[in-house]
């Protein structure tokens, strides 16, 4: 029974997210005078160009994290397979992987915002400190989930698991450091 409730909840969350994207797309289309695929592609290209312009160490770190988020989205969401699990774990695992993949889109947007803040020297502002703290918490929760899978005996690709644990620890350390850093001149 709990299994079906969980599946229903996950499907409902995905449906709400899809409806939100559709509604926001319609609002954008009305405000922009119509839907323009050319404008969207051009904006995406400009965003990628900005992502690849590395202005300082923190900008480089956030660009790396945004790239990883995009890679994890492509790795988890559209595909039923993922190299982390060494065998098929059933429909619940597929649903959880796709939900995590969709979450990587949001994480990628946050990393992009933090990269832009690093480029503009605004990481000491309270908004960006809070975003750093949020990303540290998300990374810590992912580390905990990976650790629990390992302890529970879920068959994992050990080498990839170690890479994910290492990058997660790096994200927690850097984002916490940015959160606790004092403002310049304070």
Buried (B, 14 or more C-beta within 10 A) or exposed (E): EEEEEEEEEBEEEBEEBEEEEEEEEEEBEEEEEEEEEEEEEEEEEEBEEEBEEBEEEBBEBBBBBBBBBBEBBEBBBEEEEBEBBEEEBEEEBBBBBBBBBBBBBEBBEBBBBBBBBBBEEEBBEEEBBEBBBBBBBBBBEBBEEBEEBEEEEBEBBEEBBEEBBEBBEBBBEBBBEBBEEEEEEE
